[in-house]
Amino acid sequence: MTKQSSSATEGGFLSESKAGGWKVVVASLVGVTLGLSALPFYTLGVFAGPIADEFGWSRADVQSGLLFSMIATVAFAGVTGWMIDRFGARAVALGAQVGLAVGLLLLAAQPGPAWVWKASWLVMAALSLGTTPLTWSRGIADWFAKARGKALGIALSGSGITAVIAPPVAMFAVDAVGWRMAYVIIAAMVVLIALPCTWFLFHTRKELSGVMETASRPETGYSFGEVLRGYRFWLMLAAFSGVSFAIGGAIPNLVPMLNEAGVADAALYASLLGAMVIVGRIVSGILLDHFWGPAVAVALLAIPALSCLLLAWGLSPGAAAALIGLAGGAEFDLVAFLSARYFGMRSFGRAYSWQWAGFALATGIGSTAFAAVRDYTGSYDPALYMASALMALGGLSLLALGKYPQFDNMEQD
């Protein structure tokens, strides 16, 4: 495992933060917390009951919104990545936050037909993909080189914060003013909190070059065509798609798995999982700054493969939930960090966006596949064994990425 200088990394984080990077970290943390990848996802369960009761829908009809959000993610991720490279991360983020607020208002204004609900989720995702880690990772990678992992870990931990805080807040709002006004309140939070943070704090070096000329530097790395012609892009896509399938299947099905196993307080373990997502983000970020990325992937993805075996064997549900959360938290950091280190910043938006599309597609399929295996076999065990293998193989396969390319002095080990 290649180790980097700890003192250099800590000094890099402080110096890069003082140069202006801290503003981007704060804006990104808020943006992820109130972004598409976290806010609608972690609150949908709260809205499912009231919406199903009002319209006479099945719970599957309500949950189908996530499927259509995933479809839009896969369809428009490449376009969003191109826009980030072409127009800048800040402009895309600001427009996408307005789009997310509009999408949430569309959900609040549902007239009744289920197809309108599904179409609203698709439109919301298409308009707000710029609020996902696609955009925030671009800003972080631009400002941080020596401490990029730690900065990414802090910023992307916002989704874990949402997992812990958003459901009870949404529940309180639904009980107090109804589900429609609750969606309006969430939309207002995006406009009144996230949007100003992005406007005042989120700037890339290039966008500030006229003000901070000493901070700007030319973007280096491969062109998008060169990225596609290299084996590393396809290896990462395959590895992380397999891991995402496993994690995306295990997390949404954790509570029903534990309930069927006779575990009391299954929801408590789900909360533990959400907290461990935050831990996974930050721990993986720190490790990535000190050690070779693929080796970190083996530790943070192969070891949590044990969690699926523990669930299949009915052992230690607390440890299993914690390890799944750790893997789920680490994955975001790993994809963003390795994309920047192996492809550079020249076409980071497009390269990372397609990795993100594969991640989203595999996650959506995984959730449905786990449930289908349970329906067909009467047990989650076959899916858990498969998920364990995918986590282990996904981490180990990344060892074939080799040494980091050296695009400039700031990104050398």
RONUGU-465448 format. One record per residue (C-alpha): x, y, z; residue in three letters; residue number from 1. Coordinates in pm, whole numbers, plus 50000, padded with zeros to 5 digits. Example, Ala and Ser with C-alpha at 12.3 -4.5 7.8 and 13.67 -1.06 7.14 Angstrom:
2
{node {51230 49550 50780} ALA 1}
{node {51367 49894 50714} SER 2}
END
This chain:
413
{node {50000 50000 50000} MET 1}
{node {50161 50328 49890} THR 2}
{node {50163 50576 50177} LYS 3}
{node {50181 50951 50139} GLN 4}
{node {50323 51200 50388} SER 5}
{node {50071 51267 50666} SER 6}
{node {50211 51609 50752} SER 7}
{node {50212 51714 50387} ALA 8}
{node {49853 51607 50352} THR 9}
{node {49741 51793 50666} GLU 10}
{node {49932 52101 50555} GLY 11}
{node {49779 52070 50213} GLY 12}
{node {49428 52066 50355} PHE 13}
{node {49492 52377 50562} LEU 14}
{node {49664 52569 50285} SER 15}
{node {49411 52468 50021} GLU 16}
{node {49126 52556 50258} SER 17}
{node {49275 52896 50342} LYS 18}
{node {49319 52972 49972} ALA 19}
{node {48942 52953 49934} GLY 20}
{node {48869 52583 49930} GLY 21}
{node {48682 52588 50263} TRP 22}
{node {48402 52787 50100} LYS 23}
{node {48361 52521 49833} VAL 24}
{node {48356 52245 50096} VAL 25}
{node {48080 52422 50293} VAL 26}
{node {47873 52496 49983} ALA 27}
{node {47916 52138 49861} SER 28}
{node {47819 51992 50199} LEU 29}
{node {47498 52197 50200} VAL 30}
{node {47440 52121 49832} GLY 31}
{node {47468 51746 49882} VAL 32}
{node {47249 51757 50194} THR 33}
{node {46976 51942 50004} LEU 34}
{node {47038 51777 49667} GLY 35}
{node {46867 51526 49441} LEU 36}
{node {47072 51226 49546} SER 37}
{node {46968 51258 49911} ALA 38}
{node {46669 51482 49983} LEU 39}
{node {46389 51320 49776} PRO 40}
{node {46534 50971 49830} PHE 41}
{node {46542 50975 50211} TYR 42}
{node {46206 51152 50251} THR 43}
{node {45996 50949 50007} LEU 44}
{node {45917 50686 50268} GLY 45}
{node {45756 50953 50485} VAL 46}
{node {45531 51070 50201} PHE 47}
{node {45441 50722 50070} ALA 48}
{node {45158 50651 50315} GLY 49}
{node {44970 50982 50294} PRO 50}
{node {45001 50998 49913} ILE 51}
{node {44889 50638 49865} ALA 52}
{node {44593 50697 50096} ASP 53}
{node {44481 51016 49919} GLU 54}
{node {44495 50880 49565} PHE 55}
{node {44425 50513 49632} GLY 56}
{node {44764 50412 49491} TRP 57}
{node {44969 50114 49592} SER 58}
{node {45294 50179 49777} ARG 59}
{node {45471 50048 49465} ALA 60}
{node {45314 50331 49264} ASP 61}
{node {45458 50587 49506} VAL 62}
{node {45800 50421 49523} GLN 63}
{node {45814 50402 49143} SER 64}
{node {45915 50766 49146} GLY 65}
{node {46267 50656 49236} LEU 66}
{node {46280 50432 48930} LEU 67}
{node {46192 50720 48699} PHE 68}
{node {46445 50940 48875} SER 69}
{node {46709 50674 48803} MET 70}
{node {46602 50658 48437} ILE 71}
{node {46652 51033 48404} ALA 72}
{node {46990 51008 48578} THR 73}
{node {47114 50752 48328} VAL 74}
{node {46969 50944 48032} ALA 75}
{node {47099 51290 48124} PHE 76}
{node {47417 51229 48324} ALA 77}
{node {47637 51261 48016} GLY 78}
{node {47473 51589 47916} VAL 79}
{node {47514 51723 48268} THR 80}
{node {47882 51626 48268} GLY 81}
{node {47933 51804 47936} TRP 82}
{node {47761 52115 48072} MET 83}
{node {47989 52113 48378} ILE 84}
{node {48299 52096 48156} ASP 85}
{node {48159 52356 47915} ARG 86}
{node {47985 52613 48137} PHE 87}
{node {48140 52552 48478} GLY 88}
{node {48026 52376 48792} ALA 89}
{node {47884 52688 48958} ARG 90}
{node {47647 52778 48676} ALA 91}
{node {47521 52419 48650} VAL 92}
{node {47472 52390 49027} ALA 93}
{node {47273 52713 49051} LEU 94}
{node {47044 52620 48763} GLY 95}
{node {46997 52268 48899} ALA 96}
{node {46900 52392 49245} GLN 97}
{node {46625 52601 49090} VAL 98}
{node {46526 52291 48890} GLY 99}
{node {46510 52081 49206} LEU 100}
{node {46281 52332 49374} ALA 101}
{node {46056 52333 49067} VAL 102}
{node {46052 51951 49069} GLY 103}
{node {45953 51937 49436} LEU 104}
{node {45669 52180 49365} LEU 105}
{node {45556 51949 49084} LEU 106}
{node {45535 51668 49339} LEU 107}
{node {45332 51893 49570} ALA 108}
{node {45087 51974 49291} ALA 109}
{node {44998 51617 49193} GLN 110}
{node {44645 51603 49044} PRO 111}
{node {44593 51229 49092} GLY 112}
{node {44695 51012 48793} PRO 113}
{node {44992 50790 48878} ALA 114}
{node {45159 50860 48543} TRP 115}
{node {45181 51230 48634} VAL 116}
{node {45363 51137 48955} TRP 117}
{node {45614 50925 48763} LYS 118}
{node {45663 51192 48498} ALA 119}
{node {45721 51453 48770} SER 120}
{node {46004 51249 48919} TRP 121}
{node {46162 51209 48578} LEU 122}
{node {46139 51583 48506} VAL 123}
{node {46269 51671 48855} MET 124}
{node {46575 51449 48813} ALA 125}
{node {46648 51579 48463} ALA 126}
{node {46635 51939 48586} LEU 127}
{node {46837 51883 48903} SER 128}
{node {47119 51641 48820} LEU 129}
{node {47356 51930 48880} GLY 130}
{node {47277 51906 49254} THR 131}
{node {47433 51559 49276} THR 132}
{node {47800 51486 49355} PRO 133}
{node {47869 51529 48980} LEU 134}
{node {47892 51904 49036} THR 135}
{node {48019 51927 49391} TRP 136}
{node {48301 51677 49327} SER 137}
{node {48414 51891 49034} ARG 138}
{node {48449 52195 49257} GLY 139}
{node {48627 52001 49532} ILE 140}
{node {48868 51836 49288} ALA 141}
{node {48950 52177 49143} ASP 142}
{node {49048 52334 49476} TRP 143}
{node {49206 52036 49652} PHE 144}
{node {49493 51821 49528} ALA 145}
{node {49697 51702 49827} LYS 146}
{node {49392 51677 50057} ALA 147}
{node {49131 51597 49796} ARG 148}
{node {49010 51282 49968} GLY 149}
{node {48941 51452 50300} LYS 150}
{node {48763 51743 50130} ALA 151}
{node {48547 51504 49927} LEU 152}
{node {48469 51299 50237} GLY 153}
{node {48348 51603 50431} ILE 154}
{node {48144 51743 50143} ALA 155}
{node {47981 51417 50036} LEU 156}
{node {47888 51324 50393} SER 157}
{node {47590 51552 50339} GLY 158}
{node {47385 51257 50215} SER 159}
{node {47440 51084 50549} GLY 160}
{node {47327 51399 50730} ILE 161}
{node {47011 51394 50519} THR 162}
{node {46953 51027 50604} ALA 163}
{node {46959 51108 50976} VAL 164}
{node {46778 51444 50984} ILE 165}
{node {46541 51465 50687} ALA 166}
{node {46294 51183 50770} PRO 167}
{node {46192 51317 51115} PRO 168}
{node {46175 51674 50983} VAL 169}
{node {45959 51563 50691} ALA 170}
{node {45738 51360 50924} MET 171}
{node {45683 51662 51148} PHE 172}
{node {45592 51876 50846} ALA 173}
{node {45353 51617 50705} VAL 174}
{node {45177 51582 51039} ASP 175}
{node {45158 51960 51087} ALA 176}
{node {45057 52089 50743} VAL 177}
{node {44999 51786 50517} GLY 178}
{node {45214 51622 50254} TRP 179}
{node {45164 51887 49984} ARG 180}
{node {45279 52177 50201} MET 181}
{node {45561 51959 50333} ALA 182}
{node {45698 51932 49979} TYR 183}
{node {45662 52310 49944} VAL 184}
{node {45863 52357 50264} ILE 185}
{node {46137 52126 50135} ILE 186}
{node {46148 52322 49808} ALA 187}
{node {46178 52643 50008} ALA 188}
{node {46473 52497 50199} MET 189}
{node {46654 52438 49872} VAL 190}
{node {46590 52796 49756} VAL 191}
{node {46653 52972 50088} LEU 192}
{node {46947 52767 50218} ILE 193}
{node {47125 52572 49944} ALA 194}
{node {47095 52826 49663} LEU 195}
{node {47248 53120 49857} PRO 196}
{node {47533 52898 49980} CYS 197}
{node {47614 52806 49621} THR 198}
{node {47584 53167 49501} TRP 199}
{node {47817 53313 49762} PHE 200}
{node {48059 53028 49834} LEU 201}
{node {48086 52789 49540} PHE 202}
{node {48344 52906 49283} HIS 203}
{node {48602 52710 49089} THR 204}
{node {48956 52845 49051} ARG 205}
{node {48895 52909 48684} LYS 206}
{node {48581 53110 48757} GLU 207}
{node {48774 53322 49008} LEU 208}
{node {49086 53358 48794} SER 209}
{node {49013 53723 48729} GLY 210}
{node {49002 53787 49105} VAL 211}
{node {49257 53535 49227} MET 212}
{node {49500 53497 48942} GLU 213}
{node {49758 53324 49157} THR 214}
{node {49511 53050 49243} ALA 215}
{node {49428 52956 48886} SER 216}
{node {49611 52684 48702} ARG 217}
{node {49557 52514 48368} PRO 218}
{node {49347 52199 48372} GLU 219}
{node {49541 51886 48293} THR 220}
{node {49452 51530 48215} GLY 221}
{node {49314 51319 47934} TYR 222}
{node {49060 51425 47677} SER 223}
{node {48729 51243 47700} PHE 224}
{node {48817 51040 47392} GLY 225}
{node {49143 50930 47555} GLU 226}
{node {48953 50837 47871} VAL 227}
{node {48715 50615 47675} LEU 228}
{node {48999 50446 47488} ARG 229}
{node {49176 50349 47810} GLY 230}
{node {49099 50035 48006} TYR 231}
{node {49077 50215 48340} ARG 232}
{node {48745 50384 48262} PHE 233}
{node {48577 50055 48177} TRP 234}
{node {48735 49871 48468} LEU 235}
{node {48608 50132 48712} MET 236}
{node {48264 50133 48551} LEU 237}
{node {48235 49755 48582} ALA 238}
{node {48376 49738 48935} ALA 239}
{node {48164 50018 49080} PHE 240}
{node {47850 49903 48899} SER 241}
{node {47885 49564 49067} GLY 242}
{node {47948 49721 49406} VAL 243}
{node {47657 49963 49358} SER 244}
{node {47428 49674 49269} PHE 245}
{node {47521 49505 49596} ALA 246}
{node {47493 49813 49817} ILE 247}
{node {47185 49945 49636} GLY 248}
{node {47016 49611 49691} GLY 249}
{node {47114 49569 50055} ALA 250}
{node {47035 49915 50195} ILE 251}
{node {46668 49956 50088} PRO 252}
{node {46594 49595 50184} ASN 253}
{node {46773 49599 50520} LEU 254}
{node {46464 49659 50735} VAL 255}
{node {46250 49385 50572} PRO 256}
{node {46546 49146 50589} MET 257}
{node {46589 49209 50960} LEU 258}
{node {46213 49188 51021} ASN 259}
{node {46198 48847 50853} GLU 260}
{node {46491 48734 51065} ALA 261}
{node {46296 48828 51377} GLY 262}
{node {46523 49115 51474} VAL 263}
{node {46356 49364 51708} ALA 264}
{node {46391 49738 51641} ASP 265}
{node {46498 49690 51279} ALA 266}
{node {46446 50063 51218} ALA 267}
{node {46715 50134 51479} LEU 268}
{node {46967 49942 51271} TYR 269}
{node {46861 50142 50966} ALA 270}
{node {46947 50460 51159} SER 271}
{node {47283 50308 51249} LEU 272}
{node {47342 50244 50880} LEU 273}
{node {47271 50610 50801} GLY 274}
{node {47518 50726 51064} ALA 275}
{node {47783 50490 50928} MET 276}
{node {47738 50641 50582} VAL 277}
{node {47875 50965 50729} ILE 278}
{node {48162 50779 50894} VAL 279}
{node {48236 50597 50568} GLY 280}
{node {48255 50923 50374} ARG 281}
{node {48501 51088 50611} ILE 282}
{node {48715 50782 50686} VAL 283}
{node {48752 50695 50319} SER 284}
{node {48845 51054 50239} GLY 285}
{node {49121 51059 50500} ILE 286}
{node {49257 50722 50388} LEU 287}
{node {49259 50828 50023} LEU 288}
{node {49485 51120 50108} ASP 289}
{node {49737 50892 50276} HIS 290}
{node {49728 50568 50080} PHE 291}
{node {49697 50441 49724} TRP 292}
{node {49331 50458 49621} GLY 293}
{node {49279 50100 49496} PRO 294}
{node {49425 49962 49821} ALA 295}
{node {49177 50175 50015} VAL 296}
{node {48902 50033 49794} ALA 297}
{node {48999 49678 49890} VAL 298}
{node {48978 49763 50260} ALA 299}
{node {48653 49959 50243} LEU 300}
{node {48468 49739 49994} LEU 301}
{node {48606 49389 50039} ALA 302}
{node {48584 49391 50418} ILE 303}
{node {48217 49507 50423} PRO 304}
{node {48144 49207 50201} ALA 305}
{node {48135 49023 50534} LEU 306}
{node {47821 49218 50623} SER 307}
{node {47616 49035 50361} CYS 308}
{node {47741 48701 50491} LEU 309}
{node {47651 48800 50847} LEU 310}
{node {47298 48885 50733} LEU 311}
{node {47266 48558 50543} ALA 312}
{node {47384 48362 50848} TRP 313}
{node {47163 48558 51088} GLY 314}
{node {47461 48688 51288} LEU 315}
{node {47529 49029 51444} SER 316}
{node {47279 49255 51264} PRO 317}
{node {47435 49564 51420} GLY 318}
{node {47777 49489 51274} ALA 319}
{node {47621 49400 50939} ALA 320}
{node {47429 49730 50920} ALA 321}
{node {47740 49926 51019} ALA 322}
{node {47958 49762 50754} LEU 323}
{node {47699 49812 50480} ILE 324}
{node {47677 50180 50575} GLY 325}
{node {48056 50205 50574} LEU 326}
{node {48071 50065 50220} ALA 327}
{node {47785 50287 50103} GLY 328}
{node {47962 50592 50241} GLY 329}
{node {48299 50503 50093} ALA 330}
{node {48175 50438 49741} GLU 331}
{node {48092 50802 49653} PHE 332}
{node {48437 50916 49765} ASP 333}
{node {48614 50640 49577} LEU 334}
{node {48442 50705 49243} VAL 335}
{node {48504 51079 49252} ALA 336}
{node {48862 51055 49383} PHE 337}
{node {48975 50784 49142} LEU 338}
{node {48813 50961 48846} SER 339}
{node {49012 51275 48922} ALA 340}
{node {49340 51093 48987} ARG 341}
{node {49331 50860 48686} TYR 342}
{node {49161 51086 48429} PHE 343}
{node {49262 51435 48542} GLY 344}
{node {49050 51751 48538} MET 345}
{node {49038 51823 48166} ARG 346}
{node {48725 51614 48107} SER 347}
{node {48639 51526 48466} PHE 348}
{node {48272 51622 48430} GLY 349}
{node {48202 51383 48144} ARG 350}
{node {48420 51100 48275} ALA 351}
{node {48269 51112 48622} TYR 352}
{node {47913 51159 48492} SER 353}
{node {47923 50827 48307} TRP 354}
{node {48065 50654 48612} GLN 355}
{node {47777 50811 48806} TRP 356}
{node {47524 50690 48548} ALA 357}
{node {47647 50332 48586} GLY 358}
{node {47634 50372 48964} PHE 359}
{node {47273 50496 48951} ALA 360}
{node {47155 50228 48711} LEU 361}
{node {47312 49947 48912} ALA 362}
{node {47169 50087 49236} THR 363}
{node {46818 50096 49094} GLY 364}
{node {46843 49745 48955} ILE 365}
{node {46991 49612 49278} GLY 366}
{node {46699 49722 49493} SER 367}
{node {46447 49556 49263} THR 368}
{node {46661 49245 49213} ALA 369}
{node {46692 49177 49586} PHE 370}
{node {46315 49194 49625} ALA 371}
{node {46265 48971 49319} ALA 372}
{node {46504 48708 49456} VAL 373}
{node {46311 48712 49783} ARG 374}
{node {45979 48668 49601} ASP 375}
{node {46112 48385 49384} TYR 376}
{node {46311 48187 49642} THR 377}
{node {46143 48288 49966} GLY 378}
{node {46474 48414 50106} SER 379}
{node {46718 48703 50065} TYR 380}
{node {47013 48469 50115} ASP 381}
{node {47098 48405 49745} PRO 382}
{node {47105 48781 49681} ALA 383}
{node {47321 48838 49988} LEU 384}
{node {47577 48580 49878} TYR 385}
{node {47591 48741 49534} MET 386}
{node {47628 49087 49687} ALA 387}
{node {47915 48968 49908} SER 388}
{node {48101 48838 49603} ALA 389}
{node {48041 49158 49405} LEU 390}
{node {48174 49378 49687} MET 391}
{node {48487 49169 49729} ALA 392}
{node {48558 49133 49357} LEU 393}
{node {48481 49498 49290} GLY 394}
{node {48739 49618 49540} GLY 395}
{node {49004 49366 49437} LEU 396}
{node {48963 49436 49064} SER 397}
{node {49054 49802 49117} LEU 398}
{node {49409 49696 49203} LEU 399}
{node {49458 49659 48828} ALA 400}
{node {49431 50038 48784} LEU 401}
{node {49802 50070 48855} GLY 402}
{node {49996 50383 48945} LYS 403}
{node {49839 50727 48930} TYR 404}
{node {49921 50921 48611} PRO 405}
{node {50119 51236 48689} GLN 406}
{node {49943 51524 48515} PHE 407}
{node {50114 51803 48704} ASP 408}
{node {50330 51859 49010} ASN 409}
{node {50034 51916 49240} MET 410}
{node {49892 51571 49172} GLU 411}
{node {50208 51371 49210} GLN 412}
{node {50248 51137 49506} ASP 413}
END
